[in-house]
Amino acid sequence: MKKFTLALLALSASFTLSQTALANDPGSCGLPSLAIKNSTINILVNFFTSMPTYTLGVTSGTSGCKGMVAIDQERSEFIASNYDSLTEEAAQGKGLHLETLAGLMGCQSSKAQFAQMTQKNFGSLFVDQADAVQVLERLKAGIKAQPALSCTPDLG
């Protein structure tokens, strides 16, 4: 009875884990993408053996995935290359560059509110010719201070 229970538990775990692995597609980027070839056993083995390093690689953006670090890099580059337009549009509370930045910040469904927030906080966002990283951090703080904004700045 004990062996049967263990076998049943292992079988159900394998189905659950394979479905989880397939749903999250851990083999779409990074090292697992090199080893996984549409095989459930390969997915399970790679899932368990590469998860610690996979997590680090995905969040840092070094595995070819868009991790948090890579997303912030993309945001910073956008702010830096469009700084003048963004400051002008933030002062007005509207504009195409500002809408694009809202999308990059995870505020797709509340772009108008995001623009209003940047206009309201213009003085603290773009103080003393702040660099792109400073503006990004201030934007994140501004988003967190506005719970009415439906943004996901950590997810992009």
Secondary structure, 3 states (H helix, E strand, C coil): CHHHHHHHHHHHHHHHHHHHHHHHCCCCCCHHHHHCCCCHHHHHHHHHHHHHHHHHHHHHCCCCCCCHHHHHHHHHHHHHHCHHHHHHHHHHCCCHHHHHHHHHCCCHHHHHHHHHHHHHCHHHHCHHHCCHHHHHHHHHHHHHHCCCCCCCCCCC
